[in-house]
Amino acid sequence: MNWQQKIDDALTARRSADALRRRHAVEQGAGRWLLADGQRYLNFSSNDYLGLSHHPQLVRAWQQGAARFGVGSGGSGHVSGYSVAHQQLEEALADWLGYPRALLFISGFAANQAVITALMAKDDRIVADRLSHASLLEAANLSPAQLRRFSHNDTEHLARLLEAPCPGQQLVVTEGVFSMDGDSAPLAAIQQTAHAHKAWMMVDDAHGIGVSGEQGRGSCWQQQVQPELLVVTFGKGFGISGAAILCSESVADYLLQFARHLIYSTSMPPAQAQALRAAVTVIRSQEGDERREKLASLIARFRAGIGGANFMLADSHSAIQPLIVGDNVRVLRLAETLRDKGCWVTAIRPPTVPVGTARLRLTLTQAHEPEDIDRLLEVLHGAGE
């Protein structure tokens, strides 16, 4: 087999399974409306949960930052790329979330990989929830540490895996809100189990931060848990992009020495950091409370109205509302039907989710209005008949 045959065979296998991923260029992909090919759709595929991507305060902060700092950082933070804007954002995040330190990363994927790569050695063990994000499981698989996966949200299975002898350290890995199912982890029980076995806990709260908890402090705050390692990302509730790791002083100093994704990557633009600090201010404010309250009411409206449709609704009270369809062909057909009716919905298929659980991954945002939810429900009930 030559290189071209290898590539062609892989693509053919994806096509035959109706699992080939495609991108669609859009004119506007965040907010209430999605604009593509001259058409306007109600947007139920955006992770901009609080509708902050177009918030005038954030836009203005980015523009002012670009005017002051330019549009790039100029290098790694270990050389010349760590600006006062980065420092101020890190300090604001640490104060808000109750940690000694915060370290910024260019993406959540990079942050997760950096922590696991820097911390884990051959004698160590990672025990991760089976449904953890691809960035976590890939980093664990590539690390020299042993990877064991516990059944989703099953603390008894977690305890059994942690009880097995391990010559090194153990790290328990989970998400706060799971990206494909939208359900929440029992973080307090997981932390209790981890600490009973002298393990550290790492939580990726990409889909909880900004959206849940007092002042939007996320899943861990909501459950009164402070993991040793908390990863928060800015592409969902913040409406921007990037990520941060919250940790102790000594862990931050350690990562500054050994986290290769931090050392060898160009820092995020200072203007972006300035916009993110503005996002923290909005999220913590009364306006942030009002945005979370509106989102919660829209989620409740959707869940109350979906009953009777010919789909399996996941047990989720987050902005992520998956409708499990099962078959790849059927879920693609349903997504196309919804788009024909003016609702932009994404079909999620294996290998992103387990075989047999293809789904419509609906995401609700504060930018939606009650009539948008009613229209979605009307279209779904019609498509499910």
N, C-alpha and C positions, 0 to 999 in steps of 0.2 A: 504494500500500500504506500503510495506517495502522499505528499502533503495535501495536494488538492483533493485527492480521493478521501482523505481523512476528514477534511472540512465538509466536502459535499455529503458524505455519509451522515455526519452529525446533523447537518441541516435537514436532510431528508427524513431522518428519524424524528426530528421535532415536528416537521410538517405532517408526517403520517399520524402523529399523536394529537394533532390539532393543538400543539403547545408552542408554536413558533411565536416569539415575541416580536412586536413591531412598535416603532415609534410613530407618532403623528404630530407634525408640526402645527402648533396652535399660535394664534395671535395673542391670546390671553388665557392663561391656564389656572390662575388663582382668583378667588373671589366667587361671588354669586353666579356669575355668568362665565362660560367658556366660549371663546370665539375661535372658530376654525373654518377655513374654506368659505369665508363669507357668511357663515351661519352662526346663530347664537343659541347656546344650549344652557339649560340649568345645570350647574356644575356639581355633581355628586362624586367627584374623584379627587378633590383637593384636600391636602392635609393642613391647610391654612385655617385651623379650627376656630381661632378667635377673630378671623378676618383682619389681621394686622398688616398683611403684605402691602396694602395701599393706604395705611393709616397716615394722615398728613404729618403727624409728629415724627413718625419714623422716617418718612421720605425726606422731610426737611433736615433731620439729623444726618442722614446719609449725604445729602447734598452739601451741607455745611462741612461735614468731615472731608468730602472729596475736595472742596475748595481749599481746606486747610492742609490736608495731608497728601493730596493726590489720589489716584485710583488704585495704587498698589502699595505694598509694604516695603518692597525693595529687597527682601531676603528672609532668611530664617530668623526666628526670634533669638537665636544664639549668636547672631552676627550683628545685624543692624535693623532687623524687622520687628523688634518688640517696642511698640510705641506707648506713649502715655495713655492713648485711647484703649489699648489692650489692657494695660495695668488697671485703669479705672473700671473697665468692665469686669475683670477678674475680681476686684475688690467688691464691686456691687453684687456679683453673684454669690460670693462667699458670705457676705453679710445677710443677704436675702435668705439663703438656704441653710445658714447656721453651721458652716464649715470654716476651718482655719484658712484653707487655700482653695483656689480654683485655677485650672490651667486650660487655656483655649486650644482648640484644634480646628482644622479646616473643615472637618465633617464628623458626623457620628461614627461612620464606618472607620475612619482613621483613629478616632479616640478609643473605640473598643479594641481594635487591633493593637494599638500602642500599649495599652495597659497589660493585656494578656501576654504579648510578646516580651515586654520588659520584665514582668514579674515571675513568669512561670519557667521552671527548670525541669530537668529530666526526672528527678525524684518526686516532683509535685503532682497533684491531681486536680483537674477541673471537673466539677460536678454541675452540669448545666441543665436547665429545663429543656425538654425535648423540642419545644416550640420556640426556643430563643432565636433571635434575629440571625440572619446569615453571617453578618459581620462577626458575631460572637462565636458561632460554631466553626466558621472557617479559621479564625485565629486560633481557637482551641485545637483544631485538627492539625494546624501547621506548627504549633508549638511543640517542644520536646516533652511536655507534660502528658500524662495519661488523661484522656477524656472519657468521662462516664456521663450518660444522660438519664435524668430521672423523668418519670411519667409526668405529663403536664400538671403542674400545681399539686403534685402528690408529695406531701412532706414525709409520709411514712416511707415511701420508696427512697426519697432523698436521704433519710436517716440510715437506711440499710446500706446505701452506697458509701456514705461517710464512715460507717463503722468498719469497713474493710481496712486492713492495715495499709498505711501509706508512710514511706520513710521521710517524705518531705512535707510541704505545706499543702493545704486544701483550700480551694477557692470555689464558692458557690455562686453561680451565675444565673440571673433571671432578668426578666423585663418587668416594669411596673404595669404597663398596659400592653398587651400583645398586639403586634401590628396587623396580623391577618385575622385574628379572632375577636379582637376588641375587648377581651375579658381582662380582669385584673389578677395579679398574683397575690396570694396570701402572705404578704411580706413579713408581717410580725411572726407568723409561725415558721416561715423559712429562716428568718434571722435567729429565732430561738433554737432551731435545729442546728443551724450552722455553728453558733457559739457553743452549743453543748458538745460539739466535736472539735472545738478550737479552730474552726475554719473562718476565713474572712468571707464577706458577702459583697458581691458586685451587682448593682442594679442599673440597667439601662432604662431610663424613664423618658424616652423620646416622645411617647404619646401621652404622657401624664403631665409633664412639666408645663406650667402656664395654664392648664385646663382644670386641674383638680386641686383640692387642698386649699387651706387658708392663703389668701393672696396669690393663689395659683402656684403654690410651692411644690405641688406634685404628689405622686402616689406615696412616696416615703413619708412625707410630712403628714399626709392624710392618715396614714396608719401608725404614726408615731414611731417610725423606724429611721435610724441613721446608719446606713451601711458604711463599711470602711471605704468603699469606692462607689460613687454615684456619678453616672454619666447622664448629662442632659444635652439635648440637641435643640437647634434653633430653626429647623425647617418645618416645624409643625405649629405649636402654639405661638411661637414668636413670629412666624410668617416670614422668616429670612433664611439663613442657612448657617452651618457651623456647629460647633459643639464645645462642651467643657467637661472636665473631670473635677469633681469636688472630693477633697481628701484632707488628710492631716498635713502638717508642715513637713514632716520627715518623708512621707510618701511623695509629696510634691517635689521635694529636693531630689529624691531618688529618680523620679520620672524625668526630671530635667537633665539627669546624667545618662539615663539608659533608654528612654522612649524614643526610638529612632524616627517614628513618624513626626515627633515634635522637633527633633534636632535637625532633621534633613529636609523638612518641607518649608516652603515659603509661607510666612504667616498670612492670616486673613488680612484683607485691606483694613487699615485703621478706620476708614470711613464706615465700613461694615460694623466694626466694633462699636463705633459711636451710635449707629442706628440700633444695635442690639441693646445698648445701655438705655436708650430711649424706650425700647420695648419692655425692658424690666420695669421702668417707671410706670408705663401704662398698665402692665399686667398686675402690678401691686396696688393700683389705685382703685377708687370707687368705680371708675369706668370699667376696669378689668373685672370687678365683681359683677357688674351689670352684663357684660359680654358673656361671662360664664353662666349666669342665670338664664339668659336668653337661649344659649346653646342647650342647656339642660332641658328647657321647656320644649325645644324642637325635637330633641331626642325622645322625650316622653311622648310627644305627639305622634312621632313616627311609629314607635313601638306599640302604642295603643291602636293605631290604625291598620297595622299590617296583618292582624289576625285574620285567618281564613284564606289568605293567599297560598298558592300551591308551592311554598318554599319552606325551608327550615331556617328559622331566624336564630342566629347565634345568641348565646346568653351574654350579651354585652350591653352595658349602660354607658359606654363611652361614645365618642363621636364616630367611632368605627362600627358600622352596622352591617355585618356580612350576612348575605342570604345564600345559604349552602344549596347548590343545585346538583352537584355530583358529576355530571357528564360534561366533558369538554365541549362537545359540539353544541349541546343545548345551552350552555352558559354563553358561548359566543353568539348564538342566535338571539338569546335574550338581550344581551348587551346591544346588539344591532337594532333590535326592536325598540328598545328604550331610546336609542339615539334618533331613530326615525320619528319618535314622539317628542323629541326636544329635550331629553334628559341624558346627559353625558355620564355614563357609568362604565367602570372598568371591570372586565372579566379577568379573574385571577385563577390560574391553572397550575398544575404540577409542572416543574418541580418546586415552584414557590410555595405551594401548599401540598399536603399529602395527596396521593392518588385517590381518586374517588370523592374529593372534597372541593372540586372546582366551584367557584362562587362569584357572585356579584359583590364586590367590596364597595359598599356605599359609605361615603363619609359626609357627615353633616357639619355645617359651619355656622358661626354666629352671623355670617353675612346672609344666610338664607332667611326667608320670611315664612310665616305659617302657610301661606298659599302655595309656596314652593313645595313644602312637604305634602300638602294635599294633592298637588299635581303628580308628584312622584308616586304616591300611594294609588292614585287613580290609574296611572300607567301600569304599575306593577300588578294590580289586581286584574287588569285587562290582559296582560301578558301571561299571567299564571292560569288563566282559565283554559 
